[in-house]
Each structure stands twice: as structure tokens, then as C-alpha cells.
Amino acid sequence: MTPSFKPAYLIHGDDHGRIAERRARLRLLAEQQSGAQGVELLEGEKASPDAVAAAVNAMTFAIGRRFIVVDGVERWKDTELDGLLAAIAQIPADTTVAFFAREDGRVRVPQRLHDAVRRAGGQIDPTDGVKPWELPKWVIASGRELGIELGPDAARALVRNVGERQQRLLRELEKLALDVGAAAGEEPPRTIDAELVDEVTAPSAERRAWALADALLAGEPEPATRTLLALRAQGERLPGLVYSISRRLRDAHRVAQALDRGESAAQVKRSLRMPSRAADRLIADARRIGADRLRDAICVVADLEAASRGGGVGGTRFASEDARAQLAVRKLTSL
């Protein structure tokens, strides 16, 4: 069935990714119906109101519907629109004009263009994005539409890992839906927790830095060394890795001190802002290692940080950062 098109469209709002998708979809449909020769794209300096008016009024020998796609409408001023508004009022029956505006703050489409599109029998589609503080609720609702359940912590973790662009969040939700559906095969699927969100969506380097810190806490020299070398091979800088390791060790040291003061594991867990299973693992490691050994480990990492800035480890200078880091790994896993 051949799609029907209105004389004019105005797609505007602050959800720039969605606007780009709408533009690409309209252009594809237009080319399918009229061929590439039937689509005229006006953008940048060519997308002035006068240029669009001239395109609308131009005579053409093309067969079929003409499509004029106009980008950057948010930059237009009311005082520039007189000629264009007259052209919109007399759009030929075989012509469609699509205006796209990526609005932001006070940068908005002139109201006169809204009114002209409406009078011409066109369609106005606002595509405003969800406010940042509303994104977790939007993630939960969008997940349900895909057949998955995310708790509030998982929704916040997804936004933290992926960012605030709704299109990217939706793509990650689709990946989660596929992973859970393939793994669980349940009806309804189990609730997705923050730990699974971190495993699937956290940046690769960040996940592996966590794995490195966990291997050090677990006293596993071989996995720790392999992870370290893999991270260095993909270009991760030593200071960034040192920061991740130090943060994990300091968290464990605080946990060990709390346990030594007589706090229960349940009390400590409630104070940790991390997924449940990760908190259980950290508490178990902290209890096993103890506050004194963790303090020694923090000192080793401090030496490594100094070495990464040109100092030495244990009074010895090394030409290779990797050699310094591997020495620190051996010390940390033997404490």
C-alpha cells in the first residue's frame, strides 16, 4: 500500500536523536515513492526561508510527488518568514515540505511557522525528550513495553551507564530484553537488577577495572595480572586503573572497620550504594582480609600511583609502567 503524505510536516523538539530518526525515515519513504530525484534536501546555508519558498514555487518536470526536506528550522526568525508563509499557503498538490527543528532552551521554531503548517493542512509533531529526573520512570515503563521488569535501582544504573539519550537507552533495553529472554525463558521474565544492568551496559573498560580490583581483593594473582595486561593493551592509562583499584580498596577498608566496630553485615550492606550481590562479595572479602591488611594494600597502591607519576616502587625505578603495575599486583595479592 502506497503511503499518503500531507502537504507539510513540522517535526520539532529537544529529543534530537528521535528527530534525526524521523528525518531519516521520512527521507527513505520519500525515495521509495519518488526516487532520489524526487527528494530535495535543504540544510545549512541552503535552508533559509527564502530558499525554501523558492523551492516550493519552482516549476519541475519530475514525475510523482516532490519532497522538500528542510533542516535547521529552529534558527529562523519571525521577520524572515513572509515569503515562505505565502508559499506554504499555496503548496502544489504534488508537493510535501517537511520542516525539522532541533530545539534547545530558548531556541524555538517561530510560532508563525506552526500556524502556517496547520493552516495548510499539515501535521505538527513535537518530540520533546523526557526530563533527566524522569528518565528512571521512563526506563521502567519502556522496559515493561518490551516485556522486562526493572526495579528503580536498575533503572538508575542504566541511565548512569548509558547516559540520558532516550534512543540509546531504548537500544540497551532491547539488548537486555534479548539477553533475559534467551537466558531465562520465563513468563513473566524475572526482574532485572542493577548488577545485571552493570554487567550488560557498563563500559567495557570500567567492567574490567572492577574485575581487576575484585581479583586483587580475592588474592588471585594470575587473573589479576591477565586483566591488568588486557586493560593496558587496549590503551587504558595506569592512573585511571590505580584510581579504580584504590576506590575499591578504600571501600573494603571502610567495611572492615565497620565490622570491627561490631556492626552486622546487614547494617554494613545497607550503607553500601551498590547492587546486592556485589555488596555481599565486598563484605566477604573485607572480613577475610581484615582492616590492617587492607590498609597495607592501600599503601601499596599509593606507591604505585607515585610510580606512575615518575617515582619508584619500593625504592626501585622501572622503565616500564607495566612492570611497576605487575610488581604491585604481586604485592597486593600476597598480603
PyMOL commands that set and color helices and strands:
alter all, ss='L'
color gray80, all
select helices_A, chain A and resi 16-34+36-38+44-46+49-57+73-75+78-80+82-88+111-119+132-145+152-162+166-184+194-201+204-217+221-233+238-260+265-271+276-289+291-308+321-334
alter helices_A, ss='H'
color red, helices_A
select strands_A, chain A and resi 8-13+39-42+66-71+95-102+123-126+149-150+191-192
alter strands_A, ss='S'
color yellow, strands_A
deselect
rebuild
show_as cartoon
